Amino acid sequence: MERRTFLGMAATAALAGGSPAADAPKETVRGDMRYRTLGRTGEEVSLLGLGGHHIGRQKEEKESIEIIRTAIDAGVTFLDNCWDYHDGGSEVRMGKALQGGYRKKVFLMTKIDGRTKKAAAQQIEDSLGRLRTDVIDLVQFHEIIRLEDPDRIFADGAALEAVQEAKKAGKLRFVGFTGHKDPLVHLRMLEVAAAHGFRFDAVQMPLNVMDAHFRSFEKKVLPELVKEQVGVLGMKSLGDGSILKSKTATPVECLHYAMSLPTSVVVSGMDSLAILRQNLAAVKSFKPLTGEQVAELLGRTAKAAAEGKYERFKTTNGFDGTAKNPKWLGADDAGP
């Protein structure tokens, strides 16, 4: 076992406005996998996280289960999921894969859409049942993409109360939120939480070579999370594959960029064993990017990134499941 502080982030830390030594999560290397601390929780999670949506895309359930178990056997411990992925199908498949002793090997995360107490409480129960577990390690409010989402979640008798009650009952351990639309919405979620005396344990957001140029979560949100010791979960490191279409960066370069930031986990969609092996190899070969490498990569991607063409999750509603299915949010109680 090799234990060390993850250093060498001067260039990327400068982008985020911080100090590399202070910002970096502690890292442990075991075998070919790297593990980092998740914010102030003290939990250790794999640098590579298995995305939940992609493991519900296979035609045959057995293929999904094989991908999940192969990832865990290779050292992946962070599993991503969501109540709404494939109408619950991703959670069902993951729950089956975690039988036979696999559940105790992982840090299990899922997300809920409910903004009302009733909707959130029911979705937590649904997820527990599908995942076949008594406790979920991290539950996150999903798709915080509207300025009013924080108000709905933190209102009296709303979703946060359901989550806090579930935590008190031992059904979940940590609380976070996710979103892919605009860093201003993330900042407002943090602001509203602070006004209510609440601190999140983790936050999930896009972190990639193009985000650095356009409506940047890296520049605007990441420094706040580091300052507050909130676990950073990076997603869309390849922009759901769109960044590769720009022909400005390779898959490994995209992954290594996200891993060079002060992220605890880089969540990646892996819908085949071939992609899983590619990403595992990227972890094995990873070395923190130097300042020169970052500058060259950002220079290469700047023009393509300028208007968000390859980050359509920011500029369209094509990725907004709750916009297409508002009933998932729950009906607001009548106001005064």
C-alpha positions in Angstrom: 0.0 0.0 0.0 1.3 3.4 -0.9 -0.2 6.4 0.9 0.6 9.9 -0.2 -0.8 13.3 -0.6 -1.8 13.9 -4.2 0.5 16.7 -5.4 1.5 18.2 -8.7 -1.7 20.1 -9.4 -0.3 23.6 -9.6 -1.8 24.4 -13.0 -5.3 23.0 -12.4 -5.4 24.4 -8.9 -4.5 27.8 -10.3 -7.5 27.5 -12.6 -9.7 26.7 -9.5 -8.1 29.5 -7.6 -6.5 27.4 -4.9 -3.3 25.9 -3.6 -2.5 22.4 -4.9 -1.2 21.0 -1.6 -4.2 22.3 0.4 -6.8 21.4 -2.3 -5.9 17.9 -3.1 -7.7 15.0 -1.5 -5.4 12.4 0.1 -4.8 9.5 -2.2 -4.0 5.8 -1.6 -2.8 3.5 -4.4 -3.7 -0.2 -4.1 -2.9 -2.4 -7.1 -3.9 -0.6 -10.2 -6.6 1.6 -8.5 -6.4 4.9 -6.8 -8.5 5.9 -3.9 -9.2 9.4 -2.5 -10.9 10.8 0.5 -14.5 12.1 0.0 -14.4 15.6 1.5 -14.7 15.9 5.2 -16.6 12.5 5.5 -13.3 10.6 5.9 -14.6 8.0 3.5 -12.2 6.5 0.9 -13.6 6.1 -2.6 -12.2 4.9 -5.9 -11.0 7.7 -8.2 -13.0 6.1 -11.0 -16.7 5.8 -10.4 -19.1 3.6 -12.3 -21.9 5.7 -13.9 -25.4 4.4 -13.2 -27.2 5.4 -16.4 -24.9 3.5 -18.7 -25.2 0.2 -16.9 -29.0 0.2 -17.6 -28.5 0.5 -21.4 -27.5 -3.1 -22.1 -30.2 -5.3 -23.8 -29.5 -8.2 -21.5 -29.5 -7.7 -17.7 -26.7 -10.2 -17.3 -24.3 -8.0 -19.3 -25.0 -5.1 -16.9 -24.3 -7.3 -14.0 -21.1 -8.5 -15.6 -19.9 -4.9 -16.1 -20.7 -3.9 -12.5 -19.0 -6.9 -11.0 -16.0 -6.7 -13.2 -15.6 -3.0 -12.2 -15.8 -3.9 -8.5 -13.3 -6.8 -8.9 -10.9 -4.3 -10.5 -11.1 -2.0 -7.5 -13.9 0.4 -8.4 -15.8 1.1 -5.2 -17.9 4.2 -6.0 -21.2 3.3 -7.7 -23.4 6.0 -9.1 -27.1 5.6 -9.8 -30.5 7.4 -9.8 -34.1 6.7 -8.9 -35.2 7.7 -12.5 -32.6 6.0 -14.6 -34.4 3.7 -17.1 -37.5 3.9 -14.9 -35.6 2.3 -12.0 -34.0 -0.4 -14.2 -30.5 0.8 -13.4 -31.1 0.4 -9.7 -32.7 -3.0 -10.2 -29.7 -4.3 -12.1 -27.2 -2.8 -9.7 -29.1 -4.3 -6.8 -28.9 -7.8 -8.3 -25.2 -7.3 -9.1 -24.5 -6.4 -5.5 -25.7 -9.7 -4.1 -23.3 -12.4 -3.2 -21.1 -10.2 -1.0 -20.5 -7.3 -3.5 -22.5 -4.8 -1.5 -20.0 -4.6 1.3 -17.2 -3.8 -1.1 -18.7 -0.5 -2.4 -19.7 3.0 -1.6 -23.2 3.2 -3.0 -24.7 6.4 -4.2 -28.1 7.2 -5.8 -30.1 10.3 -6.5 -33.7 11.4 -6.0 -35.8 13.9 -8.0 -38.4 14.7 -5.4 -38.7 18.3 -4.2 -41.6 17.6 -1.8 -41.3 15.6 1.4 -43.8 13.0 0.1 -42.1 12.5 -3.2 -38.6 12.4 -1.7 -39.5 9.9 1.0 -41.2 7.5 -1.5 -38.2 7.7 -3.9 -35.8 6.8 -1.1 -37.9 3.8 -0.2 -38.1 2.8 -3.9 -34.3 3.0 -4.2 -33.6 1.0 -1.1 -35.9 -1.8 -2.4 -34.4 -1.8 -5.9 -30.9 -1.7 -4.7 -31.6 -4.5 -2.2 -29.9 -2.7 0.6 -30.8 -1.4 4.1 -28.6 1.7 3.8 -27.4 3.9 0.9 -24.1 5.5 1.5 -24.9 8.8 -0.3 -28.2 10.2 -1.5 -28.1 13.2 -3.7 -30.8 15.7 -4.8 -30.8 15.2 -8.6 -30.8 17.8 -11.4 -30.5 21.0 -9.5 -30.8 22.9 -12.7 -33.3 25.7 -11.9 -32.9 28.7 -9.6 -36.0 27.7 -7.7 -34.8 24.1 -7.0 -33.1 25.1 -3.8 -36.1 27.0 -2.5 -38.4 24.0 -3.1 -36.0 21.5 -1.4 -35.4 23.7 1.7 -38.9 24.9 2.2 -40.7 23.9 5.4 -42.0 20.3 5.1 -40.2 19.7 1.8 -37.6 17.2 0.5 -34.8 18.0 2.9 -36.9 16.9 5.8 -37.5 13.5 4.2 -33.8 13.1 3.6 -33.0 14.1 7.2 -35.6 11.7 8.6 -34.2 8.9 6.5 -30.7 9.6 7.7 -31.8 9.6 11.3 -33.5 6.3 10.7 -30.2 4.9 9.3 -31.4 4.5 5.7 -28.7 6.8 4.3 -25.4 8.1 5.5 -24.4 11.2 3.6 -26.3 13.9 1.6 -25.3 15.7 -1.6 -26.7 17.3 -4.8 -26.0 17.1 -8.5 -26.6 19.3 -11.6 -25.3 19.9 -15.1 -26.8 23.2 -16.2 -25.1 26.3 -14.8 -22.6 26.9 -12.0 -24.8 29.8 -10.8 -27.5 27.3 -9.8 -25.0 25.2 -7.8 -23.8 28.4 -6.0 -27.3 29.3 -5.1 -27.9 25.8 -3.8 -24.9 26.2 -1.5 -26.0 29.6 -0.5 -29.6 28.5 0.4 -28.2 25.5 2.3 -25.9 27.8 4.3 -28.8 30.1 5.2 -30.6 27.0 6.6 -27.5 25.9 8.6 -27.0 22.9 6.3 -23.7 21.6 4.8 -23.6 19.1 2.0 -21.2 16.1 2.1 -20.7 15.9 -1.7 -21.6 17.7 -4.9 -21.6 16.3 -8.4 -21.0 18.5 -11.5 -19.5 18.5 -15.0 -15.7 18.8 -15.0 -14.0 18.5 -18.3 -11.6 20.2 -20.7 -14.4 22.3 -22.2 -16.1 23.3 -19.0 -12.9 25.2 -18.2 -13.9 27.7 -21.0 -17.7 27.9 -20.9 -20.0 28.5 -17.9 -17.3 26.9 -15.8 -18.1 24.7 -12.8 -14.4 24.3 -12.3 -13.7 28.0 -12.0 -16.9 29.1 -10.1 -18.0 26.1 -8.0 -14.9 24.0 -7.4 -13.1 26.6 -5.2 -16.1 26.8 -2.9 -16.3 23.1 -2.5 -12.6 22.8 -1.7 -12.9 25.6 0.8 -15.8 23.9 2.6 -14.2 20.4 2.3 -17.2 19.1 0.3 -16.5 16.0 -1.6 -16.1 16.7 -5.4 -17.7 14.3 -7.8 -16.8 15.1 -11.4 -19.0 13.9 -14.2 -19.2 14.3 -18.0 -15.5 14.2 -18.4 -16.1 13.3 -22.0 -19.3 15.3 -22.3 -21.3 12.1 -22.8 -19.0 11.4 -25.8 -19.6 14.8 -27.4 -16.2 16.2 -26.6 -14.6 13.4 -28.6 -16.6 14.5 -31.7 -14.7 17.8 -31.6 -11.5 15.9 -32.3 -9.6 18.1 -29.9 -8.8 15.6 -27.1 -8.6 11.8 -26.7 -10.6 9.8 -24.1 -7.5 9.4 -21.9 -6.6 13.1 -22.0 -10.2 13.9 -21.0 -10.1 11.5 -18.1 -6.6 12.6 -17.0 -7.7 16.2 -17.0 -10.6 15.5 -14.7 -8.5 13.3 -12.5 -5.9 16.1 -12.1 -8.4 18.4 -10.5 -9.1 18.1 -6.8 -11.9 15.6 -7.4 -12.6 12.7 -5.1 -14.3 10.7 -7.9 -14.5 11.0 -11.7 -17.8 9.3 -12.5 -17.8 7.8 -16.0 -20.4 6.1 -18.1 -19.2 2.6 -19.1 -21.6 0.7 -21.1 -19.3 -2.1 -22.2 -16.4 -4.1 -20.8 -14.2 -2.5 -23.5 -14.9 1.0 -22.2 -14.5 -0.2 -18.6 -11.1 -1.6 -19.5 -10.1 1.6 -21.3 -11.0 3.7 -18.2 -9.2 1.3 -15.9 -6.1 1.6 -18.0 -6.4 5.4 -17.8 -6.4 5.2 -14.0 -3.3 2.9 -14.1 -1.4 5.2 -16.4 -2.5 8.4 -14.7 0.0 11.1 -13.6 -1.1 14.6 -12.6 -0.9 16.9 -15.6 1.9 19.4 -15.5 1.2 23.1 -16.0 2.6 22.9 -19.6 0.3 19.9 -20.4 -2.8 21.7 -19.0 -2.0 24.9 -21.0 -1.5 22.9 -24.2 -4.8 21.0 -23.7 -6.8 24.0 -22.8 -5.3 25.9 -25.7 -6.3 23.1 -28.1 -9.9 22.9 -26.8 -10.6 26.6 -26.4 -12.1 27.4 -29.8 -14.4 24.3 -29.8 -15.5 25.0 -26.3 -16.3 28.7 -26.6 -20.1 28.5 -27.1 -20.9 25.2 -25.4 -21.4 23.3 -28.7 -20.0 20.1 -27.1 -21.6 20.6 -23.7 -25.2 20.4 -24.8 -26.3 19.4 -21.3 -25.7 23.1 -20.4 -27.3 24.7 -23.5 -30.3 22.5 -24.3 -32.9 20.6 -22.3 -32.1 17.3 -24.0 -30.4 16.0 -20.8 -33.1 17.3 -18.4 -35.1 14.3 -17.3 -37.1 16.3 -14.7 -38.0 18.9 -17.4 -39.5 16.1 -19.5 -41.1 14.4 -16.5 -42.1 17.2 -14.0 -44.2 14.7 -12.0 -40.9 13.2 -10.7 -40.4 16.4 -8.7 -43.7 16.0 -6.8 -46.6 18.4 -6.6 -46.0 21.5 -4.5 -48.3 21.9 -1.5 -50.7 24.8 -1.8 -49.1 28.0 -0.7 -50.6 30.5 1.8 
